[in-house]
Amino acid sequence: MKIICIGRNYAEHAKEMNAAVPTEPVFFLKPDTALIKDDQPFYYPDFSKEIHHEVELVLKISKAGKNIAPEFAHKYYDEIGIGIDFTARDIQAKCKEKGLPWEKAKAFDGSAPIGKFISKTEIKRLDDINFHLTVNGNTVQKGNTKDLLFSFDAVIAYVSKFFTLKTGDLIYTGTPEGVGPVKIGDKLEAFIQERSLLAFEIK
Ligand code: MG
C-alpha cells in the first residue's frame, strides 16, 4: 500500500509556512514503514531537533481506480480516520532552500501515526467535519473540512491521474494551521468531531 499526503490544503496553514496558496493540489508519498498503528509510541528520531505535528483527516481507499472523475470519487473511499503527518521541519527547511525533495523530512519511519477509522455513513456532511489535536490535553490544532482548498473528491480525482489508487491506500488530506514542535514525553490525542480516535506518546 502507499500513503499519499496532500500539502498546503488549508490556506491558513500555507500562510503560516510562508508558502503560496496552491492552484492545484501539492502531494508527496510516504512508504508503509512510516505508519504507526494501535496507538504505539512515536520515537523521536536523532536526525532532527524540530519534529512538528500536523494533524490530518485520512481517507482509506476502498477500491482500485485510475483517472477517477470527481463526481465518482466518493465511491472510492468508505472510511475516514485521523493521523499525524510528522515533519522534520529543520530538515524540510534545508531541502526547500536547496530545492531538494522532502522525503527525508516527511517520509521517515514512524512519520505517519494513524488512528481508528469511522464509516463515512456516520458523518452527516463531509464538507463540514470538525477535527482537532490536543498535546498534553491542550488543543493545538483545530480544522474543519469547509476550509479545504481541494475537497476529498478533488484530491482523489487529481492524484489518480498520476497514481493508480489501490484498496488500502491512505490519503492524508492536509493540515490546518497551528503546526508546532513536539518533545519527548508529550501525549498527543486526535479527534474527529468529539470522538477520540488516536492517542499516543512521544518517546
Ligand atoms: Mg501535512
Boltz pocket constraint, residues with backbone or C-beta under 6 A from the ligand:
constraints:
  - pocket:
      binder: B
      contacts: [[A, 5], [A, 6], [A, 7], [A, 8], [A, 54], [A, 56], [A, 85], [A, 174], [A, 175]]
      max_distance: 6.0
